[in-house]
Amino acid sequence: MELTDKNQKSYFNGRGAQINTANTFLKNKLVKDHVEGIDDWEVNHERTSYIIGKSKSIVNKVQSPDVGMWYSLNPYQGCEHGCIYCYARNSHEYWGFSAGLDFEQKIIVKQDAPQLFKKFLAKKTWDATPISLSGNTDCYQPAERKFKLTRQLLEIALSYKQPIGMITKNSLILRDLDILQEMAKYKLVMVYVSITSLDEKLRLKMEPRTTTAKQRLKIIEELSKAGLPIGVMTAPIIPGLNSHEIPAILKAASINGAKSAGYTIVRLNGSVQEIFKDWLQKNFPDRFDKVWHQTQSCHNGNVNDSRFGTRMQGEGNFAEIIRETFKLHCKLNQLNNEAITLNSNLFRIPPSQMSLF
């Protein structure tokens, strides 16, 4: 169902979140109670601003045991893609912003990431454990066209022979095919492409500033032809919204060269619950109750879940249907037949860097 006239008037096209939720770390907030009495109040829900951040470190050890990564590296905080369900929204509050529109509009650029990455890799105790480039926000979001931090990080990883895992939904990754292909020769890289829906109308509402599903399948095809091990993430699965697309997504990904697949069921922790609920009511009022209640059925009566082991894939009858559907169509499409491992044995500090220590 399309937006109602009433909702359309206050809907910010090109953005996922339609509100700015309160920051849980701030005691005070700025509100607009009497706009007619404010001369200099400026609201612009279209403009994206880049904030140059300074970090003490860039590689973070992942403490969660159920996310499939040991270390993550994120050159950007916040993400202009605007995916309405994104769990990373909550982390934007640590920086003093909202998890809502701020997350999509105020992008923190860690411009010192390359220098910090080299410093990290030079540690005597580092054992070349694979690092996930973008465990939080997409490293190929629109900001990357301007700042090119991801490309610099890949160049460093190649020179050190540091294995890297990646996940993205942006076709900008094809710009770096030359580096990725060279890394693949040494088994230093694995890429997952996130495909949440093959329905373009749903994609535009749910992930407004991302590339199309057709283009994401092209990413899989191009990277696979170049010799990279490629997987597809059907994540998150949202009951009653895109859960029926699992078979079609897995088949399309396999046809285009994907060899592995994963999925998660949506969980609406922290401020994401309010942001998603507002979005769902405005975009799918006819399906709101179905989606909300089926999501609750996957998380023991709640839409949020922080329990390790169950939070990602849920529990209960509907979660079991999703799990069995995913397993069946992975088998039918010959996905996950072989484990993909990256090579940590080639790691070494380049001679040009040795002289600095």
C-alpha positions in Angstrom: 0.0 0.0 0.0 1.2 3.4 -0.9 1.6 6.2 1.7 -1.6 8.0 2.6 -2.0 11.7 1.7 -1.6 12.6 5.4 1.7 10.7 5.7 3.0 11.8 2.4 3.0 15.4 3.5 5.5 14.7 6.3 7.5 11.9 4.6 11.1 12.6 3.8 11.8 10.8 0.5 15.3 9.4 0.1 15.6 8.7 3.9 14.8 5.6 5.8 14.1 7.0 9.2 11.4 9.6 9.4 12.1 10.8 12.9 15.0 11.7 15.2 14.6 9.6 18.4 15.9 10.9 21.7 19.5 10.1 22.5 19.6 7.8 25.6 22.9 9.3 26.7 21.7 12.9 26.8 19.7 14.5 29.6 18.5 17.4 27.4 17.2 17.6 23.9 16.3 20.4 21.5 12.6 20.5 20.5 10.5 22.7 18.3 7.4 23.7 20.3 6.6 27.1 18.8 8.3 27.3 15.4 6.6 30.6 14.6 8.6 32.2 17.4 12.0 31.0 16.2 13.6 33.1 13.4 16.7 31.0 12.8 15.4 27.5 13.0 16.6 25.6 10.0 15.5 22.1 9.1 16.9 20.2 6.2 16.2 16.6 5.9 17.9 16.1 2.6 21.4 17.4 3.2 24.2 15.0 4.3 27.1 16.5 6.3 30.5 14.9 6.9 32.2 15.3 10.2 36.0 14.5 10.4 36.5 12.4 13.4 39.7 11.5 15.3 40.2 8.1 16.8 42.6 6.5 19.2 42.3 3.2 17.4 40.5 1.8 14.4 40.4 -2.0 14.8 38.0 -3.2 17.5 37.8 -6.7 19.0 34.3 -8.1 18.7 33.1 -9.3 22.0 29.8 -10.9 20.7 30.3 -14.6 20.2 27.5 -15.0 17.5 28.3 -12.5 14.8 30.9 -14.5 12.9 33.8 -12.1 13.2 36.7 -11.5 15.6 37.8 -8.0 14.7 36.0 -5.2 12.9 37.3 -2.1 11.1 34.9 0.8 10.3 36.2 3.9 8.5 32.8 5.6 8.7 30.2 6.0 11.5 26.7 6.6 10.5 25.5 5.5 7.0 23.7 7.4 4.3 22.2 4.2 2.9 19.4 4.7 5.4 18.4 1.1 6.0 15.5 1.3 8.4 16.3 -1.8 10.3 20.0 -1.2 10.8 21.3 -2.3 14.3 24.2 0.2 13.9 21.9 3.1 14.4 22.1 2.7 18.2 25.9 3.2 18.1 25.4 6.7 16.7 24.1 7.8 20.1 27.6 7.3 21.5 28.7 10.2 19.4 25.9 12.5 20.7 23.6 12.1 17.8 20.2 10.5 17.2 19.8 7.0 15.8 17.2 8.3 13.5 17.7 10.8 10.7 21.0 11.9 12.3 22.5 8.5 11.6 21.8 9.0 7.8 22.7 12.7 7.6 25.7 13.2 10.0 28.4 10.9 8.8 31.6 10.7 10.9 34.6 10.2 8.7 37.6 8.5 10.4 40.2 10.1 8.1 43.1 8.8 10.1 42.0 5.2 9.6 44.8 4.2 7.2 47.5 5.4 9.6 45.9 3.8 12.6 45.5 0.5 10.6 49.2 0.4 9.9 49.9 1.1 13.5 47.6 -1.8 14.6 49.1 -4.3 12.1 52.7 -3.4 13.4 51.9 -4.7 16.9 54.3 -7.5 17.8 51.4 -9.5 19.2 49.2 -9.4 16.1 48.6 -12.8 14.6 46.8 -11.9 11.4 43.4 -13.0 12.4 40.9 -12.0 9.7 39.5 -8.6 10.2 36.0 -7.6 9.0 36.0 -4.4 7.1 32.6 -2.9 8.0 31.3 -4.9 10.9 29.0 -2.0 11.7 28.3 0.4 8.8 28.9 -0.1 5.1 32.5 0.8 4.0 31.2 1.4 0.5 28.5 3.9 1.4 28.4 7.2 -0.6 31.0 8.9 1.5 33.6 6.4 0.1 33.4 8.1 -3.3 34.7 11.3 -1.8 37.2 10.0 0.9 38.4 6.7 -0.6 39.3 5.3 2.9 38.2 1.8 2.1 40.5 1.6 -0.9 43.4 2.8 1.1 42.7 0.2 3.8 42.6 -2.6 1.2 45.9 -1.4 -0.2 47.4 -1.7 3.2 45.9 -5.1 3.8 47.3 -6.4 0.6 50.8 -5.0 1.3 50.8 -6.7 4.8 49.0 -9.8 3.4 46.3 -9.3 6.1 43.1 -11.3 5.5 39.9 -9.3 5.2 36.3 -10.2 5.3 33.8 -7.7 3.8 30.0 -7.2 3.5 28.4 -4.5 1.4 25.3 -3.6 -0.6 26.9 -1.0 -2.7 28.3 -1.4 -6.3 31.2 0.9 -5.5 33.1 -2.2 -4.5 33.6 -2.9 -8.2 35.9 0.1 -8.3 38.4 -1.8 -6.2 38.3 -5.0 -8.3 42.0 -4.7 -9.1 43.0 -4.9 -5.4 40.4 -7.5 -4.5 41.4 -9.8 -7.3 45.1 -9.6 -6.2 44.1 -10.3 -2.7 42.0 -13.3 -3.8 45.2 -14.9 -5.4 46.5 -15.3 -1.9 43.2 -16.2 -0.2 43.1 -12.9 1.6 39.6 -11.8 1.0 36.0 -13.0 1.3 33.0 -10.8 0.3 29.3 -11.1 1.3 26.8 -9.1 -0.6 23.6 -8.1 1.3 20.3 -8.7 -0.6 17.2 -8.0 1.5 14.6 -7.9 -1.3 14.3 -8.4 -5.0 11.2 -6.1 -4.9 12.4 -2.6 -6.1 9.5 -0.8 -4.5 10.2 -2.4 -1.1 13.9 -1.7 -1.5 13.4 2.0 -2.1 11.3 2.3 1.0 13.4 0.0 3.3 16.9 0.9 2.0 16.4 4.2 0.1 20.0 5.1 -0.8 21.3 1.7 -1.7 21.9 0.1 -5.1 19.2 -2.1 -6.7 19.0 -5.8 -6.2 19.8 -6.2 -9.9 23.0 -4.3 -9.4 23.9 -6.4 -6.3 23.5 -9.6 -8.3 25.9 -8.0 -10.8 28.4 -7.4 -7.9 28.2 -11.1 -7.1 28.7 -12.1 -10.7 31.6 -9.8 -11.3 33.5 -10.6 -8.1 32.9 -14.4 -8.7 34.2 -14.2 -12.2 37.3 -12.4 -10.8 38.0 -15.4 -8.6 36.7 -14.1 -5.2 34.8 -16.3 -2.9 31.3 -14.7 -2.7 28.4 -15.1 -0.3 25.0 -13.6 0.0 23.4 -12.3 3.2 19.6 -12.4 3.2 19.5 -10.2 6.2 17.5 -9.2 7.9 14.5 -11.4 7.3 11.4 -9.4 8.3 8.4 -11.6 8.9 5.5 -10.6 6.7 7.5 -8.2 4.7 10.4 -10.0 2.9 10.4 -13.5 4.5 8.7 -15.0 1.4 11.6 -13.9 -0.8 14.2 -16.3 0.7 13.9 -18.9 -2.1 14.1 -16.4 -4.9 17.1 -14.5 -3.4 19.1 -17.6 -2.8 18.4 -18.9 -6.3 19.4 -15.6 -7.9 22.5 -15.3 -5.9 23.6 -18.9 -6.7 23.0 -18.4 -10.4 25.3 -15.4 -10.4 28.1 -17.2 -8.6 27.5 -17.1 -4.8 28.9 -20.1 -3.0 27.7 -19.4 0.6 24.8 -17.7 2.3 23.7 -16.5 5.7 20.6 -14.8 7.2 19.4 -13.1 10.4 15.9 -12.3 11.6 15.2 -8.7 12.3 15.6 -7.5 15.9 14.6 -4.1 16.9 16.9 -3.2 19.8 17.1 0.2 21.5 16.0 3.2 19.4 15.6 1.1 16.3 12.3 -0.2 17.7 10.7 3.3 17.7 12.3 4.3 14.3 11.2 1.0 12.6 7.7 1.2 14.1 7.1 4.7 12.9 8.4 3.8 9.4 6.2 0.6 9.2 3.1 2.5 10.3 3.6 5.1 7.6 4.6 2.8 4.7 2.6 -0.4 5.4 -0.4 0.5 7.6 -2.3 -2.5 6.2 0.5 -4.9 7.2 1.6 -3.3 10.4 -0.1 -5.7 12.8 1.0 -8.8 10.8 4.7 -7.8 10.6 4.8 -6.6 14.2 3.2 -9.7 15.7 5.2 -12.1 13.6 8.4 -10.4 14.6 7.3 -10.7 18.2 6.7 -14.4 17.7 10.3 -14.8 16.7 11.6 -13.2 19.9 9.6 -14.7 22.7 6.9 -12.0 22.5 9.2 -9.1 22.0 10.6 -7.3 18.9 14.0 -6.9 20.5 16.4 -9.6 21.8 19.9 -9.3 23.1 20.5 -12.9 24.1 23.5 -14.5 22.5 22.7 -17.6 20.5 19.0 -16.8 19.8 19.0 -13.1 19.0 20.2 -13.5 15.4 17.9 -16.3 14.2 15.1 -16.2 16.7 13.0 -18.9 18.2 9.5 -20.3 18.0 7.4 -21.7 15.2 7.8 -18.8 12.7 11.5 -18.6 13.2 11.7 -22.4 12.6 9.8 -22.0 9.3 12.3 -19.4 8.2 15.3 -21.6 9.3 14.0 -24.7 7.5 13.2 -22.7 4.4 16.7 -21.2 4.3 18.3 -24.6 4.8 16.3 -26.2 2.1 17.0 -23.6 -0.5 20.7 -23.5 0.4 20.7 -27.2 -0.3 18.8 -26.9 -3.6 21.1 -24.1 -4.8 24.3 -25.8 -3.6 25.2 -23.0 -1.1 27.3 -23.6 2.0 28.7 -26.9 0.6 32.3 -25.9 1.5 33.7 -23.8 4.2 35.7 -20.8 3.1 38.9 -20.1 5.0 41.3 -17.1 4.6 45.1 -17.4 4.7 46.8 -15.9 7.7 50.2 -17.5 7.1 51.4 -14.9 4.6 51.3 -11.9 6.9 54.4 -9.8 7.2 55.2 -6.2 7.8 56.5 -4.6 4.6 60.2 -3.6 4.7 59.3 0.1 4.2 57.3 -0.1 7.4 59.8 -2.0 9.4 62.2 1.0 9.3 59.6 3.1 11.1 59.7 0.9 14.3 
